[in-house]
Amino acid sequence: MGTLQDTFNAPFIFWADWKAAFEDEEFVKVFSSDILENYILKKRWYGGKASTLKYIEVVDYFKIASEKNTYYGVLIEVNYKEAFLQHYFMPVAFMAEDELDTKTLIAPVTLNGQEGYLVDALHQEDFRKLVFESIVNGSKNEAFNVKYHRGRSLPKDTKYISSRFMGIEQSNTSIIYNDNLVLKFFRRIYVSTNPDYEISRFLTERMKFKHTPSYKGSVNVAMADDNITLALMQELVPNQGDAWKYMLEAVDGVFDNLNAKKIKIDKLPDLELFKTIKINSIPPEIIDWAGLTLFLRIRTLAQRTAEMHIALGGDTTDTSFTPTTYNGDYTVWLKNRLIYQFQNRLNTIENNLHKLDGFALELAHQFLDKKKEIRKHFLNFDWTQLKSERIRIHGDYHLGQVLVNGDDFYLLDFEGEPESTIRDRKVKQPPLKDVAGLFRSFHYAIYATIFNNKDKYPFEQEDLFKAGELLFNYMVGVYLDTYVEKAQEGNLNIGYNKEIAFLLKYCILEKAVYELGYELNSRPRWAVIPLRGIASIMGY
């Protein structure tokens, strides 16, 4: 197995013993500079690829030992030339070559005469088993302030059977245990409780909300003023994939019907955006075209979303979850954020006009012509007129965060918007912001279907766009009818019609402007989707 060695230069040699490695200045210095800098840049979960790395520092570590091995949980701080920093969590193992469960190595090292390799400990089954058993036992590591918490619904006698990685590595790393539990290790960490842990535990243990994977346990490090969440364990929900995949297939079927059923797009009855409609009031021509199933599923999803919001706003004792009203502080926070973001998107669009053509270019010019009106709309947030309440929300709600389970849905991933600071993600917001996120996701599914199947539907693109907007308005109408009714039944104060329409328009505009920056930077051809969304909301 000499090939392992060949991928590196000579091993790093240290006098320290592994059991005291992180107390050894020389080891820590070389580990954080030469070893980590080389390793971390290649990792999928590393979020600093667009910035210039200045230096890495080990800010803290803890030890956890099995019968056979000592492991370290290492908290690192990555400093950037652009004058900001990020924190990451890395479990590290030192293994002799014959003990390796993996070919993914950090570096070959010799410690106190012993040859071996530093590896990400998650790749070692012994470590995965150790973490699992620590959670089941609810262990505390007093020396390092590490708390393993067992959730109420995880039996005390749960035995370790097996563990494996879940799918491809994303910004976090998920391990499936016993084929029925999933432990998500947060790679990028915050000196604050992770909202995913906080909301998952609250929904499961406090509010008994059934349509999210139930909270089973966690690993946290207690700091002087807050906790750092390192890992979250939940049940593994049987599913048929996410709702984004489901929606793409459903919408493809709807567009196929245009030709199969010889539907005249111009003759289809219209529906005003945000006008609620009951399923049994949808015109027969629309049902004939789009089918009933899609609308029934949308109604279920609206019900689950409303139930999630009722749960998130349903506690009067836990201050981080009690509903609150609008005020001047929130308004200043909101406007500052949005005006900054809007200005950023204006600059991006002006710099990227040369990448656009046809309809997208036309819409981009309209957007620039209307920039004063759009900015004014963001500044027109008058909190004194709002009677509804703000609650903790999902914060990054779209079809990709919803699992399909038969005819039903599970809602997951409460980490919040990736671009936002951890503090901003915990700000109480209008629940309609989540609804707006889902509506933008519906809009995306429709346009992605049109773009990805250009040669499949025998219609002009403009006609497909027209049919798509019409379908969108009916999807939104059906969703809103159920959502508003369920929210009000559950005493969730989302305001009356005028306020609902104002907040929805405001939040959808915010989401579409946010998306615009992403599309212009990564796939300009798709900028037409948020631009079209902005145009229909602003009514130009």
C-alpha positions in Angstrom: 0.0 0.0 0.0 3.0 2.2 -0.6 0.9 4.3 -3.0 -0.6 6.3 -0.1 2.8 7.6 0.8 3.5 8.6 -2.8 0.7 11.2 -3.0 2.6 13.3 -0.3 6.1 14.4 0.1 8.0 13.1 3.1 5.9 12.8 6.3 5.8 15.6 8.9 7.9 14.6 11.9 7.0 15.7 15.5 8.5 14.8 18.9 5.1 15.0 20.6 3.0 12.0 21.4 -0.5 11.9 19.8 -2.2 11.9 23.2 -0.7 15.3 23.9 -0.3 16.6 20.4 -2.5 19.7 20.7 -0.6 20.8 23.9 2.6 20.9 21.7 3.2 24.3 20.2 5.3 23.0 17.3 2.6 20.4 16.3 -0.2 23.0 16.5 1.8 25.5 14.5 2.7 23.1 11.6 -0.8 21.5 11.7 -2.6 24.9 11.3 -0.3 26.2 8.6 1.4 23.6 6.4 -0.9 20.7 6.9 -4.4 22.3 7.1 -3.9 25.0 4.5 -3.1 22.4 2.0 -6.0 20.2 3.0 -8.9 22.5 3.7 -8.9 24.4 0.3 -9.9 21.2 -1.5 -12.9 20.3 0.7 -16.4 20.6 -0.6 -17.6 22.0 2.8 -15.0 24.8 2.8 -16.9 28.1 2.3 -14.0 30.4 1.7 -13.1 29.6 -1.8 -14.0 33.0 -3.2 -11.7 34.7 -0.6 -7.9 34.8 0.0 -6.8 32.8 2.9 -4.4 34.7 5.3 -3.8 32.2 8.1 -5.5 29.4 10.1 -5.5 29.2 13.8 -6.5 26.4 16.2 -8.8 28.2 18.7 -9.9 25.3 20.7 -10.0 21.5 20.8 -11.4 18.7 22.9 -10.4 15.1 23.3 -12.7 12.0 23.1 -11.2 8.5 23.5 -12.5 5.0 22.7 -10.9 1.9 24.1 -8.5 1.8 21.1 -8.0 5.5 20.1 -7.8 9.1 21.1 -9.5 11.6 18.8 -9.6 15.4 18.8 -12.5 17.7 17.9 -10.6 20.7 16.6 -12.2 24.2 16.2 -10.3 26.3 13.7 -10.5 29.9 12.8 -9.8 30.8 9.2 -8.7 34.4 8.7 -9.0 36.1 5.3 -7.1 39.0 3.6 -10.5 40.6 3.1 -10.6 41.2 6.9 -13.2 38.6 8.0 -13.0 35.2 9.5 -14.9 31.9 9.6 -14.9 29.0 12.1 -14.8 25.3 11.2 -15.0 22.0 13.1 -12.7 19.2 12.2 -12.6 15.8 14.1 -9.1 14.5 13.7 -7.6 11.0 14.1 -4.1 9.6 14.0 -4.0 6.1 12.5 -1.4 3.6 11.6 -1.6 2.5 7.9 -3.3 -0.9 8.8 -6.0 0.9 10.9 -7.2 3.2 8.1 -10.8 2.9 7.0 -10.3 5.4 4.2 -8.0 6.8 1.5 -9.0 10.4 2.3 -6.0 11.5 4.3 -5.0 14.9 5.8 -1.3 14.1 5.8 1.4 11.5 6.7 3.0 12.2 10.1 5.4 10.7 12.5 4.6 11.4 16.2 7.1 10.4 18.8 8.6 7.8 16.5 5.3 6.3 15.5 4.4 6.5 11.8 0.9 7.0 10.6 -1.6 9.4 9.1 -3.8 12.3 10.2 -7.3 11.7 8.9 -10.8 13.2 9.2 -12.0 11.1 12.1 -15.5 10.8 10.5 -13.9 8.4 8.1 -13.1 6.0 10.9 -15.9 3.7 12.1 -14.5 3.5 15.6 -15.0 7.3 15.9 -18.5 7.3 14.5 -19.5 4.5 16.9 -18.0 6.5 19.8 -19.9 9.6 19.0 -23.1 7.6 18.6 -22.7 5.9 22.0 -21.8 9.2 23.7 -25.1 10.7 22.4 -27.1 7.7 23.6 -25.5 7.9 27.0 -26.0 11.7 27.2 -22.3 11.9 28.2 -20.6 15.1 29.4 -17.0 15.8 28.9 -16.4 18.2 31.8 -12.7 18.9 31.0 -13.7 20.3 27.6 -17.3 21.5 28.2 -18.6 19.1 25.5 -22.3 18.0 26.0 -23.8 15.0 24.2 -27.5 15.2 24.4 -30.0 12.4 23.9 -33.4 13.5 22.7 -36.5 12.3 24.5 -37.6 10.1 21.6 -34.3 8.1 21.4 -34.5 5.0 23.7 -31.7 4.7 26.3 -30.9 1.2 25.1 -30.3 2.1 21.5 -27.4 0.0 20.2 -24.9 0.9 17.5 -25.3 -1.3 14.5 -23.9 0.4 11.5 -22.9 3.8 10.0 -22.2 5.2 6.6 -22.0 8.5 4.8 -25.1 10.0 3.3 -24.8 10.9 -0.4 -22.4 13.5 -1.6 -20.6 15.8 0.7 -22.2 19.2 1.0 -21.5 22.1 3.3 -22.2 19.7 6.2 -21.4 16.0 6.5 -24.2 13.6 7.3 -23.8 10.1 8.7 -26.6 7.5 8.6 -26.7 5.3 11.7 -28.6 1.9 11.9 -30.4 2.9 8.6 -32.9 5.0 10.6 -31.0 7.9 12.1 -29.0 10.7 10.6 -26.3 12.7 12.3 -25.4 16.0 10.6 -22.0 17.4 11.5 -21.9 21.1 10.9 -18.5 21.8 9.3 -18.8 25.6 9.4 -19.7 26.6 13.0 -20.8 29.7 14.8 -20.3 30.9 18.4 -24.1 30.6 18.9 -26.6 27.7 18.9 -27.2 26.5 15.4 -30.8 27.4 14.4 -31.3 23.9 12.8 -30.6 22.3 16.2 -32.6 24.9 18.1 -35.7 24.8 15.9 -35.6 21.0 15.3 -35.5 20.3 19.1 -38.2 23.0 19.8 -40.6 21.6 17.1 -40.1 18.0 18.2 -39.9 18.1 22.0 -41.8 21.2 22.9 -44.5 21.5 20.1 -44.8 17.8 19.1 -44.9 18.9 15.4 -45.0 15.7 13.4 -44.0 16.8 9.9 -40.3 17.3 10.5 -37.7 14.6 11.1 -37.8 14.2 14.9 -35.0 15.4 17.1 -32.9 12.6 18.5 -29.8 14.2 19.9 -26.9 16.6 19.5 -23.3 17.5 20.4 -22.7 21.0 21.7 -19.7 22.8 23.2 -20.6 25.1 26.1 -18.9 28.5 25.8 -18.9 31.4 28.3 -21.7 33.2 26.7 -23.4 30.7 24.3 -23.2 27.2 22.9 -21.5 26.0 19.7 -23.5 23.3 17.9 -21.3 20.7 16.4 -23.8 18.0 15.4 -27.5 17.3 15.2 -29.1 13.9 15.2 -32.6 13.3 13.7 -34.7 10.4 12.5 -34.2 9.4 8.9 -37.5 9.9 7.2 -38.5 7.4 4.5 -39.0 9.5 1.4 -39.3 9.6 -2.4 -36.9 12.5 -2.9 -37.5 16.2 -2.4 -40.4 18.3 -3.5 -38.2 20.2 -6.1 -37.8 16.9 -8.0 -41.5 16.1 -7.6 -42.5 19.6 -8.8 -40.3 19.4 -11.9 -41.9 16.1 -12.9 -45.4 17.4 -12.2 -44.9 20.6 -14.2 -43.3 18.7 -17.1 -46.6 16.7 -17.2 -48.6 19.9 -17.2 -46.6 21.3 -20.2 -46.9 18.0 -22.0 -50.6 18.3 -21.8 -50.7 21.5 -23.7 -49.9 19.6 -26.9 -51.4 16.2 -25.9 -54.8 17.8 -25.1 -54.6 20.5 -27.8 -55.0 23.3 -25.3 -55.3 26.9 -26.5 -53.2 28.9 -24.1 -55.0 32.2 -25.0 -58.4 30.7 -24.1 -57.4 29.6 -20.6 -59.3 31.5 -17.9 -57.0 33.9 -16.0 -56.6 34.4 -12.3 -55.2 37.5 -10.6 -51.9 36.9 -8.6 -52.5 36.4 -4.9 -56.3 35.9 -5.3 -57.2 32.8 -3.2 -59.2 30.0 -4.9 -60.6 26.8 -3.5 -59.9 23.6 -5.4 -63.6 23.1 -6.3 -63.7 26.6 -7.7 -60.8 26.1 -10.2 -62.3 26.4 -13.8 -62.7 23.0 -15.5 -60.4 24.1 -18.3 -57.6 24.5 -15.9 -58.2 21.1 -14.2 -58.4 19.5 -17.6 -55.0 21.0 -18.4 -53.1 20.7 -15.1 -54.9 17.8 -13.5 -56.3 17.7 -9.9 -53.3 16.0 -8.2 -50.9 18.9 -8.4 -53.4 21.2 -6.7 -54.2 18.6 -4.0 -50.5 18.3 -3.2 -50.1 22.1 -3.1 -53.0 22.2 -0.6 -51.3 19.6 1.6 -48.0 21.5 1.5 -49.8 24.7 2.4 -51.4 23.0 5.4 -48.0 21.6 6.6 -46.4 25.0 6.3 -49.2 26.6 8.3 -48.9 23.9 11.0 -45.1 24.6 11.1 -45.7 28.3 11.6 -48.4 27.7 14.2 -45.9 25.6 16.1 -43.1 28.1 15.7 -45.3 30.9 17.0 -47.2 28.8 19.5 -45.0 29.1 22.7 -45.5 31.9 25.2 -42.7 30.9 27.6 -39.5 30.5 25.6 -38.4 34.1 24.7 -36.5 33.0 21.6 -39.8 31.7 20.2 -42.5 33.9 21.6 -44.3 35.9 18.8 -43.6 39.6 18.7 -45.0 42.7 17.0 -43.4 45.0 14.4 -41.4 48.0 15.7 -38.9 50.7 14.7 -35.8 48.5 15.4 -37.0 45.7 13.1 -37.8 48.2 10.4 -34.4 49.8 10.5 -32.8 46.4 10.4 -34.9 45.3 7.4 -34.5 48.5 5.4 -30.7 48.6 5.9 -30.4 45.0 4.7 -32.6 45.4 1.7 -31.3 48.7 0.4 -27.7 47.4 0.7 -28.7 44.2 -1.1 -30.7 46.1 -3.8 -27.7 48.4 -4.5 -25.5 45.4 -4.8 -27.9 43.8 -7.3 -28.1 47.0 -9.3 -24.3 47.2 -9.6 -24.3 43.5 -10.6 -26.9 43.9 -13.3 -25.2 47.0 -14.8 -21.9 45.1 -14.9 -23.5 42.0 -16.5 -25.8 43.5 -19.1 -23.4 42.3 -21.8 -24.1 38.7 -20.8 -27.9 39.0 -21.5 -29.9 39.0 -24.7 -33.5 38.8 -25.9 -36.2 38.7 -23.3 -33.8 38.7 -20.4 -32.1 41.9 -21.7 -35.5 43.6 -22.2 -36.5 42.7 -18.6 -33.1 43.9 -17.3 -33.6 47.3 -18.9 -37.1 47.5 -17.5 -35.7 46.7 -14.0 -33.2 49.4 -14.3 -35.9 51.9 -15.5 -38.0 51.0 -12.5 -35.3 51.0 -9.9 -36.6 54.1 -8.2 -40.0 52.5 -7.8 -38.6 49.2 -6.5 -36.3 51.0 -4.0 -39.3 53.1 -2.9 -41.3 49.9 -2.3 -38.6 48.6 0.0 -38.5 51.9 1.9 -42.3 52.0 2.2 -42.3 49.5 5.1 -44.5 51.3 7.6 -44.5 49.2 10.7 -47.2 51.3 12.4 -49.7 50.0 9.8 -49.0 46.3 10.5 -51.2 44.5 13.0 -49.8 41.0 12.5 -47.0 39.2 14.4 -43.4 38.2 13.7 -42.2 34.7 14.7 -39.1 32.5 14.3 -39.4 31.2 10.7 -37.7 28.5 8.6 -35.8 31.3 6.8 -34.6 29.4 3.7 -37.8 27.7 2.7 -38.0 26.3 -0.8 -39.0 23.0 -2.5 -35.5 21.5 -1.9 -36.1 21.7 1.9 -39.2 19.6 1.7 -39.2 15.8 1.5 -42.0 13.9 -0.3 -43.4 11.0 1.7 -46.2 9.4 -0.2 -49.0 12.0 -0.5 -47.5 14.0 2.3 -44.5 16.2 3.1 -41.8 16.6 5.8 -40.1 20.0 6.3 -36.4 20.1 7.1 -33.2 22.1 7.3 -33.8 25.0 9.6 -30.3 26.5 9.3 -31.5 29.7 7.6 -30.3 31.7 4.6 -26.6 30.9 3.9 -25.7 34.5 3.1 -27.1 35.8 6.4 -25.2 36.1 9.7 -26.2 33.7 12.5 -27.7 36.6 14.4 -29.8 37.7 11.4 -31.1 34.2 10.9 -32.6 34.3 14.4 -34.5 37.5 13.9 -38.3 37.0 14.1 -39.9 37.7 10.7 -43.2 37.6 9.0 -44.2 33.9 8.5 -45.2 35.0 5.0 -41.5 35.3 4.2 -41.3 31.5 4.1 -44.5 31.4 2.0 -42.8 33.9 -0.4 -39.7 31.6 -0.6 -41.9 28.7 -1.6 -43.7 30.8 -4.2 -40.4 31.8 -5.8 -39.5 28.1 -5.8 -42.8 27.3 -7.6 -41.9 30.0 -10.2 -38.4 28.5 -10.6 -39.8 25.0 -11.1 -42.0 26.3 -13.9 -39.2 28.2 -15.7 -36.6 25.5 -15.2 -39.0 23.0 -16.8 -39.4 25.4 -19.8 -35.6 26.0 -20.1 -34.6 22.3 -19.6 -37.0 20.9 -22.2 -36.6 23.5 -25.0 -37.2 21.0 -27.8 -39.9 19.0 -26.1 -42.9 21.3 -26.2 -43.9 22.5 -29.7 -44.7 26.1 -28.7 -43.0 29.5 -28.8 -41.1 30.2 -25.6 -43.2 33.3 -25.1 -46.4 31.2 -25.1 -44.9 28.8 -22.6 -44.0 31.7 -20.4 -47.6 32.9 -20.6 -48.9 29.4 -19.7 -46.4 29.2 -16.9 -47.4 32.5 -15.3 -51.0 31.4 -15.5 -50.2 28.0 -13.9 -48.2 29.9 -11.2 -51.2 32.1 -10.3 -53.4 29.1 -9.8 -50.8 27.3 -7.7 -50.4 30.4 -5.5 -54.2 30.9 -5.3 -54.8 27.3 -4.1 -51.9 27.4 -1.7 -52.9 30.8 -0.1 -56.5 29.7 0.3 -55.5 26.8 2.5 -52.5 28.5 4.2 -54.5 31.6 5.3 -57.4 29.5 6.5 -55.3 27.1 8.5 -53.1 29.9 10.0 -56.1 31.8 11.2 -57.7 28.6 12.6 -54.5 28.0 14.6 -54.5 31.6 16.0 -51.4 32.6 14.0 -51.7 36.3 13.5 -50.8 36.9 9.8 -53.0 40.0 9.4 -56.0 40.5 7.1 -56.1 40.5 3.3 -54.6 43.9 2.7 -51.7 43.3 5.1 -51.2 39.7 3.8 -51.0 41.1 0.2 -48.5 43.8 1.2 -46.2 41.5 3.2 -46.3 38.8 0.4 -45.4 41.3 -2.3 -42.7 42.8 -0.1 -41.1 39.4 0.7 -41.4 38.0 -2.8 -39.7 41.1 -4.2 -37.0 40.7 -1.6 -36.5 37.0 -2.6 -36.4 37.7 -6.3 -33.9 40.6 -5.9 -31.8 38.2 -3.8 -31.9 35.5 -6.5 -31.1 38.0 -9.2 -27.5 38.4 -7.9 -27.0 34.7 -7.8 -28.2 34.1 -11.3 -26.3 36.9 -12.9 -23.1 35.6 -11.3 -23.6 31.9 -12.0 -26.0 31.4 -15.0 -27.0 34.7 -16.6 -29.5 32.9 -19.0 -31.6 32.1 -15.9 -31.7 35.8 -14.8 -35.0 35.9 -16.7 -36.7 34.0 -13.8 -36.2 36.5 -11.0 -36.5 39.4 -13.5 -39.9 38.0 -14.6 -40.9 37.5 -10.9 -40.0 41.2 -10.1 -41.9 42.4 -13.2 -45.1 40.5 -12.3 -45.0 41.6 -8.6 -44.4 45.3 -9.6 -47.0 45.0 -12.3 -45.0 46.4 -15.2 
